[in-house]
Amino acid sequence: MYQYNYPRPALTADVVLFVKNDKETRVLLIRRGKEPFMGSWALPGGFVDENEDIKDAALRELKEETGIVGLDLIQVGAYGKPGRDPRGHTVSVVYTAILDSEPEYQAGDDAAEAGWFTIDELPGLAFDHEEIITDAARMLKLGIPVTVTKN
């Protein structure tokens, strides 16, 4: 097996799931049940397993942490600023979708709780997730095509 002699960042996948109606746009967050940032709100997501597609990892983490399945996600971007994760250099590929109604959900895996928050009144967030939500919301405002899924 080939040995790569240079350090590599870890890879994660996160999901910015929006519900949009005539009055407001909300985003689904989970309260972290483990360190780092235990007790803080964050986007559903986690580490990509070896030999796992990144989008599949995003869908798996969404299912494990919220029970939500059956979405078609579109990529927002990648976030890899050193220091964004206290566990080490971590790059996250972020996906999004917009729903027209709130699906059934239940916190699971390492999520202690889950809930919907308006994008104008977010709680303090872990990692760089406020920046990520802002970028995904900007895509919506600019009219960049994002999947709308009916439940």
C-alpha positions as CSV (number, residue, x, y, z in Angstrom):
1,M,0.0,0.0,0.0
2,Y,1.2,3.5,-0.8
3,Q,2.0,5.7,2.2
4,Y,1.3,9.4,1.7
5,N,4.0,11.4,3.6
6,Y,2.1,14.6,4.1
7,P,-0.6,15.4,6.7
8,R,-4.2,15.4,5.5
9,P,-7.2,17.1,6.9
10,A,-10.2,15.1,8.1
11,L,-13.4,15.2,5.9
12,T,-16.9,15.9,7.1
13,A,-20.3,16.5,5.5
14,D,-22.9,18.9,6.9
15,V,-26.5,19.6,5.8
16,V,-28.3,23.0,5.8
17,L,-31.9,22.0,5.7
18,F,-34.4,24.9,5.2
19,V,-38.1,25.1,5.5
20,K,-39.5,28.1,3.6
21,N,-43.0,29.5,3.6
22,D,-44.5,32.9,2.9
23,K,-43.6,34.3,6.3
24,E,-40.1,33.0,7.1
25,T,-37.2,30.7,6.4
26,R,-36.1,28.3,9.1
27,V,-33.1,26.0,9.4
28,L,-32.9,22.6,11.2
29,L,-30.2,22.5,13.9
30,I,-29.1,19.8,16.3
31,R,-27.9,20.3,19.9
32,R,-24.5,18.5,20.1
33,G,-24.5,15.6,22.6
34,K,-20.7,15.2,22.5
35,E,-17.6,17.3,22.6
36,P,-16.4,19.5,21.0
37,F,-19.1,22.1,21.6
38,M,-21.3,19.7,23.7
39,G,-24.6,21.5,24.3
40,S,-24.2,23.9,21.4
41,W,-26.4,24.0,18.4
42,A,-24.9,23.0,15.0
43,L,-25.9,21.7,11.6
44,P,-26.5,18.0,11.2
45,G,-23.4,16.3,10.0
46,G,-20.3,14.4,10.8
47,F,-17.2,12.5,9.5
48,V,-17.2,10.8,6.1
49,D,-16.4,7.1,6.5
50,E,-13.6,5.5,4.5
51,N,-14.8,4.6,1.0
52,E,-18.0,6.6,1.5
53,D,-19.3,9.1,-1.0
54,I,-19.5,12.6,0.6
55,K,-23.1,13.2,-0.4
56,D,-24.0,9.7,1.0
57,A,-22.3,10.7,4.2
58,A,-24.4,13.9,4.4
59,L,-27.6,11.9,3.9
60,R,-26.5,9.2,6.5
61,E,-25.6,11.9,9.1
62,L,-29.0,13.7,8.5
63,K,-30.8,10.4,9.0
64,E,-28.8,9.4,12.1
65,E,-29.1,12.7,13.8
66,T,-32.7,13.7,12.8
67,G,-34.4,10.7,11.2
68,I,-35.1,12.6,8.0
69,V,-34.6,10.6,4.8
70,G,-35.5,10.8,1.1
71,L,-34.0,14.3,0.2
72,D,-32.2,15.4,-2.9
73,L,-29.3,17.6,-1.8
74,I,-27.3,20.2,-3.7
75,Q,-23.8,21.2,-2.7
76,V,-23.3,24.6,-1.1
77,G,-19.5,24.5,-0.9
78,A,-16.5,23.4,1.1
79,Y,-15.2,24.9,4.3
80,G,-11.7,24.2,5.5
81,K,-10.2,27.2,7.3
82,P,-7.6,25.9,9.8
83,G,-8.9,26.1,13.3
84,R,-12.6,25.7,12.4
85,D,-12.6,22.5,14.4
86,P,-10.7,22.1,17.6
87,R,-10.1,18.4,16.9
88,G,-7.7,19.3,14.1
89,H,-7.7,20.5,10.5
90,T,-11.1,19.5,9.1
91,V,-12.7,20.2,5.8
92,S,-16.5,20.0,5.5
93,V,-18.5,19.7,2.3
94,V,-21.9,21.3,2.8
95,Y,-25.2,20.4,1.2
96,T,-28.6,22.0,1.3
97,A,-32.2,21.5,0.4
98,I,-35.4,23.5,0.8
99,L,-38.6,21.9,2.0
100,D,-42.1,23.5,1.8
101,S,-43.2,22.0,5.1
102,E,-41.6,20.7,8.2
103,P,-40.9,17.0,8.1
104,E,-41.2,14.6,11.1
105,Y,-37.9,14.5,12.9
106,Q,-36.3,13.1,16.0
107,A,-32.9,13.7,17.5
108,G,-30.7,10.6,17.4
109,D,-27.1,9.3,17.4
110,D,-24.9,12.1,18.9
111,A,-27.6,14.8,18.7
112,A,-29.2,15.5,22.1
113,E,-32.0,17.5,20.5
114,A,-33.1,18.9,17.2
115,G,-35.2,22.0,16.3
116,W,-36.1,24.6,13.7
117,F,-34.8,28.1,14.0
118,T,-35.5,31.2,11.9
119,I,-32.4,32.3,10.0
120,D,-32.8,35.8,11.5
121,E,-32.7,34.5,15.1
122,L,-30.1,31.8,15.3
123,P,-28.7,30.6,18.6
124,G,-25.0,30.7,19.2
125,L,-23.6,28.0,16.8
126,A,-20.7,25.6,17.0
127,F,-17.8,25.6,14.5
128,D,-18.3,28.0,11.6
129,H,-21.9,27.0,11.1
130,E,-23.3,30.5,11.2
131,E,-21.1,31.4,8.2
132,I,-22.2,28.2,6.4
133,I,-25.9,29.0,7.0
134,T,-25.4,32.6,5.8
135,D,-23.8,31.3,2.6
136,A,-26.6,28.8,1.9
137,A,-29.2,31.5,2.6
138,R,-27.5,33.8,0.2
139,M,-27.8,31.1,-2.5
140,L,-31.6,31.2,-1.9
141,K,-31.8,35.0,-2.1
142,L,-29.7,35.0,-5.3
143,G,-32.1,32.5,-6.9
144,I,-29.4,29.8,-7.3
145,P,-31.3,26.6,-7.9
146,V,-31.8,24.6,-4.8
147,T,-33.9,21.5,-4.5
148,V,-37.4,22.0,-3.2
149,T,-38.8,18.7,-1.8
150,K,-42.5,18.1,-0.9
151,N,-43.1,15.9,2.1
